[in-house]
């Protein structure tokens, strides 16, 4: 048990008093330097995964220049979820067409809400908008 001490005397072992302890997180070469907020984010990622949306926009017209790319890691095999991908791409295109200056934030909300309504999970949603 954490904090349980062991005492040895004349070749005999016995349990000693418990010492107050807490968890120490090891991250790469750092010990105890992991922020609780980072740990919470890692927990969410481990449970629900991540969905990344890559959206290419024409910098002159402001319109979507190609089909949005939707990538999933640790969430769902998108190759087996054609309907979900189709729905997400439609919602992304519609949201981008009616953008009011908060495109990334709007897309994060739309994608997150759509995924939740379809499969009842909340992966971390990351949106990348590039203009060319």
C-alpha positions as CSV (number, residue, x, y, z in Angstrom):
1,X,0.0,0.0,0.0
2,X,1.2,3.5,-0.7
3,X,2.7,5.0,2.4
4,X,3.1,1.7,4.3
5,X,6.5,1.4,5.9
6,X,8.3,-1.8,6.7
7,X,10.7,-2.2,9.6
8,X,13.4,-4.8,10.0
9,X,14.9,-5.7,13.4
10,X,17.1,-8.7,14.1
11,X,16.2,-10.4,10.8
12,X,12.5,-10.0,11.3
13,X,10.2,-7.9,9.3
14,X,7.0,-6.1,10.5
15,X,4.8,-3.4,9.2
16,X,5.5,0.0,10.5
17,X,3.4,3.1,10.7
18,X,1.8,4.6,7.6
19,X,3.3,7.7,6.1
20,X,1.1,10.3,4.4
21,X,1.7,10.2,0.7
22,X,0.3,11.4,-2.6
23,X,0.8,10.5,-6.3
24,X,3.9,11.6,-8.1
25,X,3.5,11.8,-11.9
26,X,6.4,11.0,-14.1
27,X,6.4,12.5,-17.5
28,X,9.3,11.7,-19.7
29,X,12.3,13.0,-17.7
30,X,10.3,15.2,-15.4
31,X,9.1,14.0,-12.1
32,X,6.1,15.6,-10.3
33,X,5.9,18.4,-12.9
34,X,2.7,17.4,-14.6
35,X,0.0,20.0,-14.2
36,X,-3.4,18.6,-13.0
37,X,-5.1,20.3,-16.0
38,X,-2.8,18.3,-18.4
39,X,-3.6,15.1,-16.5
40,X,-7.3,15.8,-17.0
41,X,-6.8,16.4,-20.7
42,X,-4.9,13.1,-21.0
43,X,-7.7,11.3,-19.2
44,X,-10.3,12.7,-21.6
45,X,-8.1,11.7,-24.6
46,X,-7.6,8.2,-23.3
47,X,-11.4,7.7,-22.8
48,X,-12.9,9.4,-25.9
49,X,-10.0,9.9,-28.4
50,X,-9.5,12.8,-30.7
51,X,-11.1,14.0,-34.0
52,X,-9.1,16.3,-36.2
53,X,-10.8,18.4,-39.0
54,X,-8.6,19.8,-41.7
55,X,-10.5,22.4,-43.8
56,X,-9.0,24.0,-46.9
57,X,-10.5,27.4,-47.8
58,X,-9.9,29.6,-50.8
59,X,-8.3,32.8,-49.5
60,X,-9.9,34.9,-52.2
61,X,-13.5,33.7,-52.1
62,X,-13.6,32.4,-48.5
63,X,-15.3,29.2,-49.8
64,X,-14.4,25.6,-49.0
65,X,-11.9,24.5,-51.7
66,X,-12.0,20.8,-51.1
67,X,-13.9,18.2,-49.1
68,X,-13.0,18.5,-45.4
69,X,-10.6,15.9,-44.1
70,X,-11.8,14.2,-40.9
71,X,-9.2,12.1,-39.0
72,X,-9.9,10.1,-35.9
73,X,-7.4,8.7,-33.3
74,X,-8.7,6.5,-30.5
75,X,-12.3,7.4,-31.1
76,X,-13.9,5.4,-33.9
77,X,-12.7,3.8,-37.1
78,X,-14.0,6.3,-39.6
79,X,-13.5,3.8,-42.4
80,X,-16.3,1.9,-40.8
81,X,-18.5,4.9,-40.2
82,X,-19.2,6.3,-43.7
83,X,-22.6,7.8,-42.5
84,X,-20.9,9.7,-39.7
85,X,-18.2,11.1,-42.0
86,X,-20.8,12.1,-44.6
87,X,-22.9,13.9,-41.9
88,X,-19.8,15.6,-40.4
89,X,-18.6,16.8,-43.9
90,X,-22.1,18.3,-44.6
91,X,-22.2,20.1,-41.3
92,X,-18.7,21.4,-41.7
93,X,-19.4,22.7,-45.2
94,X,-22.6,24.4,-44.1
95,X,-20.9,25.9,-41.0
96,X,-18.0,27.2,-43.1
97,X,-20.4,28.7,-45.7
98,X,-22.1,30.7,-42.9
99,X,-19.0,31.6,-40.9
100,X,-19.2,34.8,-38.9
101,X,-15.5,35.2,-37.9
102,X,-15.3,32.4,-35.4
103,X,-15.0,29.5,-37.8
104,X,-12.7,27.3,-35.8
105,X,-14.8,27.7,-32.6
106,X,-18.0,27.2,-34.6
107,X,-16.6,24.0,-36.2
108,X,-15.4,22.6,-32.9
109,X,-18.9,23.0,-31.5
110,X,-20.8,21.7,-34.5
111,X,-18.5,18.6,-34.9
112,X,-18.6,17.9,-31.2
113,X,-22.3,18.2,-30.9
114,X,-22.9,16.2,-34.1
115,X,-20.7,13.3,-32.8
116,X,-22.4,13.4,-29.5
117,X,-25.9,13.2,-31.1
118,X,-24.8,10.4,-33.3
119,X,-22.7,8.1,-31.1
120,X,-23.0,9.6,-27.5
121,X,-19.3,10.2,-27.1
122,X,-17.2,13.4,-26.7
123,X,-13.8,13.2,-28.3
124,X,-11.5,16.1,-28.2
125,X,-12.1,18.1,-31.5
126,X,-9.3,19.9,-33.1
127,X,-9.9,22.1,-36.2
128,X,-7.3,23.2,-38.6
129,X,-8.3,25.8,-41.2
130,X,-5.9,26.6,-44.0
131,X,-6.3,29.2,-46.7
132,X,-4.7,28.9,-50.1
